[in-house]
């Protein structure tokens, strides 16, 4: 007595092979889409996260330096303004 039918066994093998081929095609499509997306992003000339963080830190440092320089300028101008006001009062 046969427990496996050759027709069903062949059908089972055919389905297994078909699913394997479909998975392979799906993987190929995903790889091609990823490659195309990577090329598209590369053409956009975007910056990396590291480059962005460096420029962000540079901008923050520049803002601090600007604030310090403005305070220094105001400090240097203060005695001059007092002297001008003193001359005007005379």
C-alpha positions as CSV (number, residue, x, y, z in Angstrom):
1,X,0.0,0.0,0.0
2,X,1.3,3.4,-1.0
3,X,1.1,6.2,1.6
4,X,2.1,8.9,-0.9
5,X,0.5,9.5,-4.2
6,X,3.1,10.4,-6.9
7,X,0.7,13.0,-8.3
8,X,0.4,14.8,-4.9
9,X,4.2,14.4,-4.3
10,X,4.9,16.0,-7.7
11,X,2.4,18.7,-7.0
12,X,4.0,19.3,-3.6
13,X,7.4,19.6,-5.2
14,X,6.2,21.9,-7.9
15,X,4.5,24.2,-5.3
16,X,7.6,24.2,-3.1
17,X,9.8,25.1,-6.1
18,X,7.3,27.8,-7.2
19,X,7.3,29.4,-3.8
20,X,11.1,29.3,-3.7
21,X,11.2,30.9,-7.1
22,X,8.7,33.5,-6.1
23,X,10.7,34.3,-3.0
24,X,13.8,34.7,-5.1
25,X,12.1,37.0,-7.5
26,X,10.7,39.0,-4.6
27,X,14.2,39.3,-3.1
28,X,15.6,40.5,-6.5
29,X,12.8,43.1,-6.8
30,X,13.6,44.4,-3.3
31,X,17.3,44.5,-4.1
32,X,16.7,46.4,-7.3
33,X,14.3,48.8,-5.7
34,X,16.8,49.4,-2.9
35,X,19.6,50.1,-5.4
36,X,17.4,52.5,-7.3
37,X,16.4,54.3,-4.1
38,X,20.1,54.5,-3.0
39,X,21.0,56.0,-6.4
40,X,18.2,58.5,-6.2
41,X,19.3,59.6,-2.7
42,X,22.9,59.8,-3.8
43,X,21.9,62.1,-6.7
44,X,20.1,64.4,-4.3
45,X,23.4,65.3,-2.7
46,X,22.1,65.0,0.9
47,X,24.4,65.4,3.9
48,X,25.1,62.6,6.3
49,X,24.0,62.8,9.9
50,X,27.6,63.2,11.1
51,X,28.2,66.2,8.7
52,X,24.9,67.7,9.9
53,X,25.9,67.4,13.6
54,X,29.3,69.0,12.9
55,X,27.7,72.0,11.2
56,X,25.0,72.2,13.9
57,X,27.8,72.4,16.5
58,X,29.7,75.0,14.5
59,X,26.6,77.2,14.3
60,X,26.0,76.9,18.0
61,X,29.6,77.9,18.7
62,X,29.3,80.8,16.3
63,X,26.1,82.0,18.1
64,X,28.0,81.9,21.5
65,X,30.9,83.8,20.0
66,X,28.6,86.4,18.5
67,X,26.9,87.0,21.8
68,X,30.3,87.4,23.5
69,X,31.5,89.8,20.9
70,X,28.3,91.9,21.1
71,X,28.7,92.1,24.9
72,X,32.3,93.1,24.4
73,X,31.3,95.8,21.9
74,X,28.6,97.1,24.2
75,X,31.2,97.2,27.1
76,X,33.7,99.2,24.9
77,X,31.0,101.6,23.8
78,X,29.7,102.3,27.3
79,X,32.5,104.6,28.5
80,X,32.3,106.5,25.2
81,X,28.6,107.2,25.6
82,X,29.1,108.4,29.2
83,X,31.8,110.8,28.0
84,X,29.6,112.2,25.3
85,X,26.7,112.6,27.7
86,X,29.0,114.4,30.2
87,X,30.1,116.8,27.5
88,X,26.5,117.5,26.5
89,X,25.5,118.4,30.1
90,X,28.3,121.0,30.4
